[in-house]
């Protein structure tokens, strides 16, 4: 699971994505170190996107063998890049390859508005790994005509025809992931995990018949496959060598085998070996064996995430998207934050959960701050800032989990400049001062609490199925909201000061509460078109959490809605009572998860997390027009370049930074284009 930060969105700080969300631009002063003071973090801005760079602190401290391990793992991730494009939509690869050919070969007028709009459209789909917005899920609309595209195709001898051409301009497949109530979520979603004639009922019927060899250790059925109908029969096309996406998977395996040869220790090497076996066979028992081994392999300076993992892009929560993150341990920060993992049982014992929903023995929660060396798939260009894995509940309970905070990614966000939106949306000078002084530490702690304590907390009742089965299309937003609530509850507690994590727990908590409510009720609305419902799982969770506590606290005026000079603000009058409300909602969300109460989660999300006040939304959009900074940010990756000796062996590496976004995207398209279009 990932936590994601959204730049320029809400000034509330870092946000959680599975825990693949992603970016708030901080208005605080930039923090300069010897490493970053001369570094240019900004690449370019277009549409609603800002592209940034990041550094790799500590690279030079690694041995050559460790650097080779990082390089091989990074290459393994890049070889799977085409997979996420095809998973996101069946025509994405066809469209991308055609438009890239146009971009590189067109020799006509490149000063025209049409060409500029074409270039922006291509950059937007590069950023989103397809023609649907990376976060909002709606189809990206080109600001040029179909006739102009036909002209470009003709002038460059490029073929793009039929539905793959038409879908750029028409209303078909308008939403990548549609989790709206009262529809067939599978049939209405454009994501390419299911054949065109597969329905939600087909999916439920197919997987209801699957039985795990050990019911106490349920396999992740559906995680690595596409479901299709052949001659009226539903069947799976498994992602594996020789199967679906086999061309890319074979290349991934080649690099993983190189990585295994330079593993730091036996446990790490054995885990990589199981991952290779999983890619070769597609066997889900091997996937679980790998996750157990990977979770237990905690020694060493290098770690990684690689495979089909997060299920947020599947409207019914079965199918995992391909992603890769390669990580180098940040020793100093990891030692400082390890105190959370060491006290995980205290947090569980002192939570507001019902006793039967608490874990009696929280095991194996490791927390590290790491520096990213490379990302791919669903983690790039839009990246999480924190990750907690594995996702299987039984592995978390029996073996534990790994939580990481992506330190250099957060550093890049915080040093990339600010939007100035904070002053516009804070209620008063006190709220502004709290955010400036305590906002960043509150953000870091919320990330840590969300990942280390939140996702590791609680347990299912005996006999209750996996959350994706019981809570269905609401599973993702419920889980992320639940982990957010764990963080919110403990951010306002003296325990953090007792553990030496903060100097003033109350002010840190107040800053965290101000930011969360400001974001959940107002500033995240800048990402929506006027009149739209909230459809994205993480936006929903922030809204239903904020709206629920606002509504339940009305009688005592816990959070006050204030109108001043025609502008709306939310002011927290009683932080103690708000803390109690967060605790009450945490208790209820865990009950819903533990009992698999679909009716309750549907009521919670649909009542508080979907509908948007039209007048308030219009006001927020108007107030936001004065700011030019883009609401979403992502990254180009540093390029790790090997230097070879006369024997063809790697003797050293250099790190190069891409000059432009297009440069890296075209390089990836040329060197890691492993899949033909798969329809």
VOGU-3710 file (C-alpha; in Angstrom, 3 decimals, decimal comma):
1> xxxxxxxxxx> 0,000/0,000/0,000  1,171/3,511/-0,686  0,883/7,018/0,586  0,954/9,803/-1,943  1,644/13,472/-1,747  -0,090/16,064/-3,897  1,844/19,175/-4,777  0,083/22,506/-4,661  -3,159/20,940/-3,761  -3,945/21,638/-0,221
11> xxxxxxxxxx> -1,023/22,880/1,749  -1,856/20,199/4,269  1,229/18,222/3,585  1,851/14,698/2,575  -1,073/12,482/1,776  -1,512/8,721/1,670  -1,932/6,624/-1,387  -1,671/2,526/-0,613  -0,443/2,779/0,281  -0,110/4,894/-4,903
21> xxxxxxxxxx> -1,139/8,333/-3,806  0,751/10,896/-4,242  1,364/15,771/-3,585  0,899/19,001/-1,695  3,100/21,898/-2,334  4,438/23,353/0,856  4,531/27,128/1,301  7,299/26,889/3,873  10,838/28,080/3,293  13,078/25,817/1,278
31> xxxxxxxxxx> 15,519/23,710/3,252  19,008/23,904/1,769  21,714/21,328/2,376  25,134/20,981/0,792  23,652/18,306/-1,442  20,638/20,203/-2,743  21,506/23,897/-2,630  22,668/24,069/-6,273  20,319/21,408/-7,597  17,546/22,418/-9,994
41> xxxxxxxxxx> 14,489/20,393/-8,965  12,149/21,770/-11,635  12,022/20,344/-15,143  8,900/21,880/-16,667  5,195/22,560/-16,219  2,282/21,901/-18,573  -1,480/21,612/-18,181  -2,065/20,612/-14,528  1,346/18,924/-14,198  4,696/19,967/-12,759
51> xxxxxxxxxx> 7,637/17,668/-13,551  10,498/17,563/-11,042  13,881/15,881/-10,561  15,262/14,090/-7,524  18,761/13,253/-6,346  20,075/9,942/-4,972  21,741/10,782/-1,638  24,226/8,194/-0,449  24,877/6,676/-3,886  28,602/7,347/-3,643
61> xxxxxxxxxx> 28,761/5,546/-0,274  27,648/2,253/-1,812  30,140/-0,383/-2,857  30,406/-1,237/-6,564  28,536/-4,487/-5,872  25,711/-2,578/-4,193  25,601/-0,099/-7,066  25,308/-2,999/-9,489  22,386/-4,366/-7,473  20,629/-0,995/-7,661
71> xxxxxxxxxx> 21,283/-0,756/-11,396  20,021/-4,262/-12,173  16,867/-3,786/-10,091  16,198/-0,433/-11,760  16,546/-1,990/-15,205  14,181/-4,797/-14,209  11,566/-2,192/-13,328  11,937/-0,252/-16,562  11,526/-3,398/-18,655  7,970/-3,670/-17,315
81> xxxxxxxxxx> 6,998/-0,107/-18,241  4,785/-1,132/-21,172  2,737/-3,380/-18,886  1,172/-0,513/-16,933  0,296/1,252/-20,185  -1,631/-1,759/-21,420  -3,216/-2,422/-18,035  -4,520/1,143/-17,922  -6,322/0,879/-21,280  -6,343/-1,506/-24,214
91> xxxxxxxxxx> -5,436/1,129/-26,870  -2,766/2,968/-24,878  0,264/1,332/-26,471  -1,066/1,824/-29,984  -1,813/5,479/-29,323  1,476/6,183/-27,540  3,641/4,640/-30,240  1,801/6,483/-33,003  1,975/9,857/-31,273  5,658/9,393/-30,389
101> xxxxxxxxxx> 6,377/8,703/-34,062  4,585/11,899/-35,011  6,441/13,878/-32,347  9,852/12,710/-33,554  9,255/12,948/-37,303  6,949/15,900/-37,946  8,754/18,607/-39,894  5,895/21,063/-40,295  5,007/24,225/-38,368  5,893/23,723/-34,678
111> xxxxxxxxxx> 5,032/27,256/-33,671  1,288/26,845/-34,154  -1,267/26,568/-31,357  -2,340/23,182/-32,678  1,178/21,768/-32,439  1,636/23,149/-28,931  -1,654/21,530/-27,929  -0,574/18,245/-29,513  2,706/18,342/-27,601  0,880/19,063/-24,331
121> xxxxxxxxxx> -1,532/16,185/-24,954  1,348/13,774/-25,547  3,101/14,918/-22,374  -0,108/14,466/-20,405  -0,559/10,885/-21,553  3,128/10,183/-20,894  2,617/11,393/-17,362  -0,543/9,335/-16,879  0,745/6,162/-18,560  -2,223/6,404/-20,876
131> xxxxxxxxxx> -5,066/8,534/-22,153  -6,880/8,750/-18,803  -5,864/11,239/-16,127  -3,450/9,645/-13,653  -5,516/10,718/-10,668  -8,952/11,934/-11,679  -9,430/8,860/-13,936  -11,339/10,774/-16,619  -10,208/10,699/-20,252  -7,795/13,493/-21,160
141> xxxxxxxxxx> -9,358/15,745/-23,793  -7,101/16,958/-26,613  -7,282/20,630/-27,531  -6,770/19,984/-31,220  -9,128/18,564/-33,828  -9,293/15,095/-35,303  -8,548/16,649/-38,707  -5,314/18,121/-37,362  -4,236/14,741/-35,992  -5,044/13,121/-39,331
151> xxxxxxxxxx> -2,814/15,707/-40,984  0,043/14,935/-38,588  -0,345/11,205/-39,149  -0,335/11,660/-42,909  2,700/13,968/-42,862  4,734/11,454/-40,836  3,507/8,253/-42,518  2,067/7,105/-39,191  -0,860/4,700/-38,889  -3,507/5,206/-36,196
161> xxxxxxxxxx> -7,001/4,227/-37,191  -10,265/2,700/-36,142  -11,305/2,749/-32,496  -7,770/3,617/-31,360  -8,029/6,886/-33,275  -11,689/7,620/-32,538  -11,423/7,112/-28,789  -9,082/10,098/-28,467  -11,946/12,384/-29,435  -15,215/10,607/-28,615
171> xxxxxxxxxx> -16,963/9,842/-25,306  -16,342/6,112/-25,310  -14,425/4,653/-22,336  -14,663/8,005/-20,581  -13,527/6,812/-17,132  -10,621/4,507/-16,376  -11,939/3,395/-12,964  -15,607/4,052/-12,242  -16,638/3,101/-8,700  -19,967/4,913/-8,772
181> xxxxxxxxxx> -22,908/3,389/-6,972  -25,624/1,591/-8,900  -23,663/0,682/-12,030  -21,706/-2,303/-13,288  -18,306/-1,034/-12,162  -16,325/-3,498/-14,267  -18,290/-2,899/-17,456  -18,197/0,884/-17,039  -14,452/1,102/-16,317  -12,017/1,437/-19,202
191> xxxxxxxxxx> -9,116/-0,195/-17,361  -7,840/-3,264/-19,206  -8,055/-5,982/-16,551  -11,187/-7,519/-18,051  -12,414/-8,433/-21,510  -15,001/-6,207/-23,137  -17,897/-8,529/-22,304  -16,928/-9,255/-18,675  -19,276/-7,936/-15,985  -18,910/-7,434/-12,252
201> xxxxxxxxxx> -21,140/-10,464/-11,721  -18,823/-12,542/-13,917  -15,854/-11,521/-11,772  -17,615/-12,260/-8,502  -18,884/-15,623/-9,721  -15,481/-16,642/-11,082  -13,515/-15,863/-7,946  -16,161/-17,092/-5,520  -15,382/-20,596/-6,773  -11,665/-20,293/-6,018
211> xxxxxxxxxx> -10,547/-22,078/-2,873  -7,193/-21,587/-1,149  -5,400/-24,750/0,043  -5,182/-23,143/3,495  -8,212/-20,929/4,278  -6,149/-19,182/6,968  -3,702/-18,082/4,268  -5,921/-16,993/1,365  -4,198/-16,643/-1,967  -4,479/-13,349/-3,883
221> xxxxxxxxxx> -6,709/-14,746/-6,609  -6,845/-12,565/-9,704  -3,815/-10,446/-8,789  -1,737/-11,347/-11,856  -4,223/-12,059/-14,602  -6,726/-10,682/-17,067  -10,231/-12,148/-17,089  -11,784/-12,780/-20,512  -14,547/-14,784/-22,143  -13,784/-17,366/-24,792
231> xxxxxxxxxx> -16,733/-19,135/-26,379  -18,887/-17,943/-23,493  -16,529/-19,350/-20,846  -14,758/-17,059/-18,375  -11,033/-17,764/-18,100  -7,826/-16,129/-16,880  -4,867/-15,004/-18,953  -2,015/-15,109/-16,453  0,851/-12,597/-16,448  3,971/-14,777/-16,689
241> xxxxxxxxxx> 6,794/-15,899/-18,926  5,123/-17,465/-21,938  1,796/-15,944/-20,928  0,247/-12,490/-21,057  2,967/-9,797/-20,993  5,531/-12,583/-21,376  7,803/-10,536/-23,670  8,290/-7,877/-20,982  8,385/-10,380/-18,113  11,231/-12,305/-19,758
251> xxxxxxxxxx> 13,280/-9,099/-19,824  12,411/-8,419/-16,162  13,592/-11,920/-15,272  16,928/-11,402/-17,035  17,727/-8,361/-14,902  16,455/-9,968/-11,707  18,787/-12,898/-12,309  21,681/-10,434/-12,551  20,450/-8,786/-9,335  20,305/-12,118/-7,533
261> xxxxxxxxxx> 23,945/-12,656/-8,437  25,000/-9,517/-6,520  22,535/-9,769/-3,623  23,793/-8,370/-0,325  22,976/-11,513/1,639  21,384/-14,934/1,336  17,931/-13,851/2,564  17,766/-11,088/-0,025  19,028/-13,397/-2,766  16,545/-16,125/-1,851
271> xxxxxxxxxx> 13,677/-13,628/-1,998  14,740/-12,420/-5,446  14,917/-16,051/-6,529  11,300/-16,606/-5,473  10,249/-13,480/-7,368  11,940/-14,865/-10,480  10,120/-18,179/-9,999  6,820/-16,322/-9,615  7,381/-14,443/-12,870  8,187/-17,719/-14,618
281> xxxxxxxxxx> 5,156/-19,626/-13,339  2,543/-17,048/-12,322  1,844/-19,270/-9,314  0,125/-17,367/-6,495  1,471/-19,670/-3,793  4,949/-18,711/-4,964  3,860/-15,075/-4,740  2,961/-15,562/-1,083  6,198/-17,461/-0,437  8,079/-14,562/-2,000
291> xxxxxxxxxx> 6,262/-11,979/0,113  7,022/-13,894/3,308  10,700/-14,126/2,350  10,870/-10,500/1,192  9,243/-9,233/4,405  11,722/-11,180/6,520  14,737/-9,979/4,497  15,405/-6,790/6,455  19,206/-6,693/6,441  21,167/-4,761/3,845
301> xxxxxxxxxx> 21,328/-1,281/2,352  19,203/-1,957/-0,731  15,563/-2,941/-1,057  13,009/-2,906/-3,826  9,398/-3,294/-4,842  8,708/-5,100/-8,092  5,651/-6,897/-9,487  1,867/-6,671/-9,751  0,962/-5,191/-6,392  -1,598/-2,432/-5,849
311> xxxxxxxxxx> -5,250/-3,028/-6,732  -6,517/0,570/-6,714  -6,943/0,679/-10,480  -9,297/-2,322/-10,444  -12,873/-1,208/-9,719  -13,460/-4,418/-7,762  -10,001/-4,696/-6,204  -8,542/-7,946/-7,575  -5,990/-6,999/-10,235  -2,533/-5,683/-9,376
321> xxxxxxxxxx> -0,805/-3,015/-11,434  2,869/-3,378/-12,291  5,225/-1,142/-10,350  8,844/-0,900/-9,322  10,667/1,218/-6,723  14,369/0,695/-5,960  15,487/2,006/-2,574  18,701/2,851/-0,726  18,486/3,013/3,052  18,795/6,423/4,734
331> xxxxxxxxxx> 20,557/5,331/7,916  20,195/8,448/10,073  16,481/9,019/9,479  15,632/5,320/9,703  17,147/5,127/13,181  15,184/8,162/14,318  11,862/6,826/13,033  12,356/3,173/14,026  10,927/4,130/17,414  7,434/3,841/15,887
341> xxxxxxxxxx> 7,910/0,204/14,884  9,406/-0,579/18,278  6,275/0,781/19,952  3,712/-0,642/17,506  2,098/-2,797/20,220  1,557/0,241/22,472  -0,287/2,040/19,694  -2,438/-1,014/19,027  -3,238/-1,536/22,716  -4,175/2,121/23,243
351> xxxxxxxxxx> -6,272/2,639/20,124  -10,025/3,162/20,136  -10,681/-0,168/18,407  -12,997/-2,702/19,972  -10,963/-5,223/21,948  -11,867/-8,081/19,630  -10,522/-6,077/16,665  -7,089/-5,400/18,200  -4,068/-7,514/17,426  -2,706/-9,177/20,546
361> xxxxxxxxxx> 0,740/-9,444/19,016  1,784/-6,905/16,400  4,745/-8,515/14,674  7,496/-7,602/12,274  6,662/-3,981/11,488  9,845/-2,455/10,067  10,046/1,227/9,181  12,801/2,839/7,183  13,401/6,141/5,503  14,867/5,362/2,085
371> xxxxxxxxxx> 16,154/7,242/-0,928  14,695/6,253/-4,275  17,155/5,277/-7,003  14,582/4,538/-9,702  10,872/4,028/-10,263  8,723/2,525/-13,003  5,229/1,349/-13,823  2,449/2,618/-11,599  5,006/4,407/-9,389  6,246/6,719/-12,152
381> xxxxxxxxxx> 6,123/9,546/-13,151  3,556/10,135/-10,368  5,101/8,585/-7,284  4,067/7,639/-3,769  5,926/9,097/-0,809  5,380/6,129/1,482  4,766/2,424/0,985  3,655/-0,387/3,295  3,745/-3,954/2,004  2,829/-6,765/1,630
391> xxxxxxxxxx> -0,901/-6,216/1,240  -2,088/-9,686/2,304  -3,732/-9,414/5,720  -2,578/-12,854/6,854  1,084/-12,114/6,074  0,860/-8,829/7,980  -0,570/-10,659/10,968  1,769/-13,658/10,917  5,040/-12,253/9,599  4,760/-8,474/9,585
401> xxxxxxxxxx> 5,289/-5,781/7,003  7,782/-3,291/5,666  7,031/0,424/5,768  9,186/2,954/3,986  9,120/6,703/3,572  10,704/7,940/0,337  12,957/10,594/1,819  14,512/12,094/-1,304  11,129/12,303/-3,023  9,731/14,269/-0,082
411> xxxxxxxxxx> 12,907/16,389/-0,089  12,377/17,210/-3,763  8,766/18,223/-3,173  9,737/20,471/-0,296  12,484/22,174/-2,288  10,640/22,639/-5,564  9,026/25,933/-4,587  5,580/26,800/-3,269  2,302/28,006/-4,667  1,241/30,603/-2,132
421> xxxxxxxxxx> -2,180/28,957/-1,806  -1,819/28,540/1,928  -2,588/32,152/2,819  -5,671/32,044/0,628  -7,299/29,122/2,403  -6,188/29,308/6,042  -8,706/30,846/8,415  -6,352/33,140/10,348  -2,758/34,030/11,198  -2,617/31,418/13,963
431> xxxxxxxxxx> -3,424/28,631/11,525  -0,852/30,033/9,084  1,858/30,169/11,755  1,128/26,619/12,925  1,414/25,260/9,396  4,666/27,088/8,711  6,324/25,983/11,929  4,936/22,481/12,405  3,428/21,446/9,073  6,380/19,504/7,711
441> xxxxxxxxxx> 7,024/17,502/10,874  3,283/16,774/11,096  3,350/15,538/7,494  6,293/13,219/8,099  4,725/11,773/11,210  1,365/11,268/9,517  3,132/9,364/6,756  4,933/7,198/9,301  1,868/6,588/11,481  -0,309/5,846/8,458
451> xxxxxxxxxx> 2,146/3,304/7,058  3,739/1,746/10,147  0,848/1,741/12,594  -2,237/2,315/10,425  -1,963/-0,455/7,850  -0,575/-2,886/10,434  -3,405/-2,217/12,875  -6,548/-4,242/13,495  -7,664/-7,708/12,486  -10,563/-9,364/10,687
461> xxxxxxxxxx> -13,132/-11,359/12,611  -12,800/-15,141/12,286  -14,509/-16,355/9,127  -14,700/-12,903/7,483  -13,355/-12,870/3,926  -10,720/-10,592/2,469  -11,723/-6,939/2,327  -11,842/-6,864/-1,471  -14,513/-9,580/-1,284  -16,606/-8,119/1,530
471> xxxxxxxxxx> -16,370/-4,364/0,887  -15,916/-4,635/-2,892  -15,691/-1,253/-4,647  -15,381/0,564/-1,305  -12,449/-1,529/-0,002  -9,668/0,824/-1,093  -11,177/4,041/0,209  -12,127/2,386/3,519  -8,594/1,052/4,070  -6,888/4,340/3,268
481> xxxxxxxxxx> -9,322/6,283/5,431  -8,797/3,838/8,280  -5,002/4,241/8,096  -5,392/8,026/7,894  -7,529/7,922/11,038  -4,915/5,951/12,950  -2,414/8,656/12,091  -4,789/11,482/12,945  -5,730/9,969/16,292  -2,116/9,580/17,425
491> xxxxxxxxxx> -0,814/12,845/15,967  -2,593/14,626/18,818  -1,180/12,679/21,747  1,669/13,261/24,239  3,085/9,816/23,394  4,856/11,340/20,384  6,703/13,772/22,632  7,446/11,032/25,148  9,090/9,041/22,351  11,210/12,043/21,391
501> xxxxxxxxxx> 9,592/12,481/17,971  8,286/16,038/18,527  9,021/18,993/20,781  5,400/20,104/21,175  2,843/17,347/20,527  -0,147/19,633/20,851  0,971/22,156/18,250  2,063/19,421/15,866  -1,351/17,804/16,239  -3,154/21,101/15,758
511> xxxxxxxxxx> -1,222/21,788/12,546  -2,011/18,278/11,305  -5,733/18,664/12,054  -5,928/22,089/10,425  -4,281/20,798/7,280  -6,357/17,642/7,000  -9,695/19,408/7,413  -8,696/22,254/5,091  -7,710/19,716/2,460  -10,595/17,289/2,868
521> xxxxxxxxxx> -13,333/19,923/2,858  -11,914/22,506/0,465  -8,598/22,514/-1,297  -8,582/19,054/-2,843  -11,614/20,229/-4,850  -9,285/22,122/-7,187  -8,639/18,757/-8,870  -12,271/18,296/-9,884  -14,211/19,858/-12,724  -17,148/21,901/-11,495
531> xxxxxxxxxx> -20,162/19,674/-10,922  -18,217/16,400/-10,760  -18,693/13,864/-7,989  -15,645/12,551/-6,142  -14,722/9,216/-7,734  -11,056/8,661/-6,810  -10,665/6,421/-3,753  -8,176/8,604/-1,891  -10,044/11,839/-2,496  -13,157/10,079/-1,268
541> xxxxxxxxxx> -11,450/8,944/1,917  -10,217/12,430/2,771  -13,670/13,859/2,131  -15,654/11,270/4,082  -13,308/11,470/7,054  -13,435/15,288/7,116  -17,156/15,568/6,391  -18,090/12,955/9,000  -16,232/14,671/11,851  -17,549/18,064/10,732
551> xxxxxxxxxx> -21,140/16,792/10,730  -20,857/14,904/14,017  -19,258/17,894/15,730  -21,819/20,466/14,604  -23,854/20,412/17,798  -20,799/21,476/19,822  -19,331/23,663/17,059  -16,152/21,580/16,989  -15,393/22,730/13,436  -16,954/26,030/12,431
561> xxxxxxxxxx> -17,757/27,006/8,864  -17,065/30,709/8,492  -17,856/33,079/5,629  -15,764/36,233/5,433  -15,719/38,663/2,504  -17,579/36,099/0,433  -15,010/33,380/1,121  -15,452/30,125/3,048  -13,105/28,921/5,781  -13,195/26,076/8,283
571> xxxxxxxxxx> -11,926/26,813/11,781  -11,331/24,137/14,424  -12,656/25,422/17,751  -12,012/22,330/19,871  -9,054/20,103/18,996  -9,666/17,788/21,961  -13,187/16,970/20,804  -12,013/16,598/17,217  -9,448/14,082/18,479  -12,270/12,140/20,121
581> xxxxxxxxxx> -14,316/12,223/16,912  -11,391/10,845/14,918  -11,174/8,058/17,508  -14,880/7,262/17,189  -14,652/7,089/13,406  -11,532/4,924/13,611  -13,409/2,470/15,821  -16,283/2,323/13,353  -14,112/1,932/10,245  -12,237/-0,943/11,851
591> xxxxxxxxxx> -15,561/-2,538/12,819  -16,709/-2,258/9,211  -13,509/-3,877/7,958  -13,386/-6,553/10,652  -17,018/-7,561/10,136  -17,090/-7,048/6,357  -20,107/-4,739/6,706  -20,812/-3,695/3,120  -24,024/-1,829/3,899  -22,236/0,341/6,458
601> xxxxxxxxxx> -19,288/1,233/4,234  -21,620/2,039/1,357  -23,629/4,382/3,571  -20,493/6,024/4,991  -18,827/6,686/1,637  -21,936/7,619/-0,320  -23,207/9,957/2,424  -19,963/11,780/3,142  -17,434/11,038/0,420  -19,016/11,405/-3,017
611> xxxxxxxxxx> -21,177/14,506/-3,436  -19,673/17,986/-3,584  -21,386/21,233/-2,621  -21,693/22,989/-5,990  -21,487/26,554/-4,688  -18,493/25,838/-2,464  -16,744/24,027/-5,307  -17,322/26,969/-7,641  -15,945/29,337/-5,022  -12,808/27,233/-4,445
621> xxxxxxxxxx> -12,088/27,064/-8,175  -12,486/30,833/-8,501  -10,156/31,495/-5,584  -7,601/29,100/-7,034  -7,409/30,839/-10,425  -4,862/33,351/-9,130  -2,249/30,601/-8,680  -0,204/29,354/-11,598  1,504/26,375/-9,981  0,178/23,013/-11,166
631> xxxxxxxxxx> -1,860/20,904/-8,723  -0,051/17,637/-9,578  3,630/16,807/-9,587  5,737/13,880/-10,661  9,297/13,044/-11,563  11,802/12,127/-14,188  14,230/9,482/-12,944  17,975/9,947/-12,687  19,734/7,807/-15,299  22,273/5,340/-13,908
641> xxxxxxxxxx> 24,913/4,892/-16,629  27,422/2,015/-16,371  31,041/2,455/-17,451  32,567/-0,721/-18,870  36,178/-1,875/-18,821  38,001/-3,551/-21,715  36,591/-6,938/-20,668  33,027/-5,704/-20,918  32,568/-5,622/-17,158  31,063/-2,762/-15,212
651> xxxxxxxxxx> 33,782/-0,835/-13,396  31,819/2,234/-12,271  28,632/4,255/-12,756  27,682/7,867/-13,362  24,362/9,511/-12,527  22,865/11,755/-15,195  19,772/13,944/-14,960  17,380/14,233/-17,936  17,192/17,739/-19,332  13,539/17,482/-20,357
661> xxxxxxxxxx> 10,513/15,281/-19,728  10,231/14,422/-23,417  13,865/13,307/-23,515  13,256/10,648/-20,869  9,913/9,500/-22,250  11,318/9,048/-25,751  14,363/7,254/-24,355  12,085/4,864/-22,473  9,935/4,366/-25,562  13,001/3,421/-27,617
671> xxxxxxxxx> 14,786/1,210/-25,091  12,025/-0,439/-23,033  9,244/-0,968/-25,550  8,748/-4,693/-25,028  5,078/-5,247/-25,796  3,002/-5,115/-28,941  -0,485/-3,670/-28,442  -2,670/-6,257/-26,641  -6,419/-5,910/-27,184
//
